[in-house]
């Protein structure tokens, strides 16, 4: 979520001696949050513009500002993978020149992962009691436990997702029904809606091909970019379906005649996740209280990016709705897994003793959402007008042997209600527009 809660979190953590780390995919709105929304707040609170230093490590004009410092050294250091990092010594000298004196300074640093030895530099800045530091980063290295250890626990992380549906409705000034028709196609990347409608799809396609894929290929040193590209499309086509790297290995071998190992496939998926393009949801055995590493499900952080990868050919509302619900739960601060529950079903088979036999059956719960406010079990089903479909969705929920809230999200236009089993049934628009309804 670009503004709202994220802006409030930055404001609440202002001047607390921690580094504020803002993460998210490229073009997700991280820079807008820090350099526009929070910057405006700082100015409105009376902080002088000269005490706010904004620097983007992917901005050539900003890099030119470093040239006078240690002029014998280049500002950009070329890496083996063909990418560059920014000279940390020149950058530190630049900051020192701007921050003489004991006044309070606010450092707003964009795409910090491009700074050479950024952890050491930021830890050095932390020793300045008059520095309040905010940074953005476009890969999950910024969230790793290793980085957290190096920062000695002196950071907080804010993950920025594209516009939520409710933000989109507000921004576009549309009814939920009209907004939905646009949102399920072009998603919530904020910059999209500053473009003419006829250019939005082309921009998203370029974002997939020219930004996300090229960035991953260069940063990760991918030796087989075609397979990564094919896998990207396969994942986009199968949102909501179980993903098994071993099965994908066999598929690539049999249908595409591509020899690729399941370890490589898993590593490529990790690379897409590392760039905040996709997110994995692991299976959780609700009764056994244990995680199952494979298969897992893959969802896209922005549905417009998913659609662009498929040239906008597979606009499948049921699967897209499931992806949007997954993202909405994450917007609200939940950690989200895919649930599985096993039940014993009576069959018509007879054992040697003449008794009817039971069969162990696996039932799926779309989402197990956990936060400090409790646990929710959530089913996504576009249409429950058919009684058989409704009972299938309810069956998975009623098989769970605990009293946490159970919800079915559908699109029926009806008011929120509970069925005789205590399951809350919400229309998708009510669910997305009013977070409090979950707690009914």
Phi, psi and omega in degrees: 000125191287306182257220173056241184301324182293318176298317178299321179295319177298317181295316181296330183262008178299137175061035181253012177070011176254151171280128177266112185256117181254119183243162178160169180294161174301136179071015181278348179113010180299311182295322179297318178300312186280311190273347178245296185295309182288324177301315178300320179298315181300315179297318182292337180272007173097007180279132181293144180300327181288349177261008175243115183252116178252130181215129179247122185283356174251017181249115184298324179295323177292320179296329177298333180295342182275346189302322181294344185263127186046063188300340179286349181254144178286150176285330182247130181252115182287133179261168181299330182277005179090351177271178182231159166237160183267138181300113185290326182293318178295320181294318179297321179294322178298314179295318179301319181294331182271348190237033178291142182103178186258005180295163179281133177236143179246119181259117179248101191247119188261135180056057186296337181295346178276353177274128179298132179053049186295330180295314179298319179296314181293322176297325176295319178296328180298336180286348176272110183294346181260013177254132169242122196244133177228130182225153170245154177212146185252017172214160189285000170304329181292343182254357188293154179295330179297314179295320179300320178296317181294330176277359178054038177074011185260047175213155168235149184246137175234116181264126183260122172259160175302177183305131171289168181297318182294322175295321180297316178302314181294316184293320184273349181055051180239162171290156178305321182294317179291320179296322181301318182298327178277316188297322182286354178255306187252359169071208190232021174296118191302319186294338181305320190272008167264356181260154172301147185303325182288348180257353187293316182293320179297322179297316180296321178296316177296325179298318177296309190278315189266342181248296186296304184296313181296323179295316180294315181300316181288314185289324182266355181064041182293125183271345182232073185296333180294319178293320176300316179297317178297318180296320177305315180291320179299316179295321179296324182287338188243031179301137181088352179261148178299138180247122176238114179305325180294317178294322178295324176302314180295321179296315179298324180288316187278321186262333182246355181055039179248125178270107179216138183276158178295332176295320178295318178299315180297321180293323178293320177296319176300323179294319177294323178290321179299329179272007179061031175273319178233169177221136179264139174243118184272153179284139180233121177283106188295316180287318182280348179053051181214150179271149176241115189291331182210141358284161175233176177247152180238127177238155182265139179292335174224129185287333176295322177296318178300313182294322179298323180297334180257019180056030176060033182265335185243073178270079183265105190300322183296314180289322178296320178300318178300316179297318181294320177297317178303312180294322181298318177299320178291321175307321186276006174093012179274146162271136192235127176239169171263128184267147172224139180223136183256137177230154175262122183248138177287133179248179176265009178277147182243135179275185184297337181269004179082014180260149175295143184262155177256153177236134178278121184241138177265125175249147183252139169248122188307311184220135168251110186251123182239138172208181178296344181271357178127192182243143176229142171252125188233128174252139175251122179211113186302319186223118178243023179293334176278127185298323180297319178295315180301314181294327177296318180292319181292323184303316179298322183287318182286346177281352181277123186272052174212178188252015177294157185296141182235131189227140167246125176256126183224186174230085182236355178073005182268163180289156177302141179202158175256142174271185185293343178268003181084008179281129179276128179250121183238139169290146185303321181291320176298316181300315185283332186267342184221097183296336183289339183296335178301333188266008179295000000 
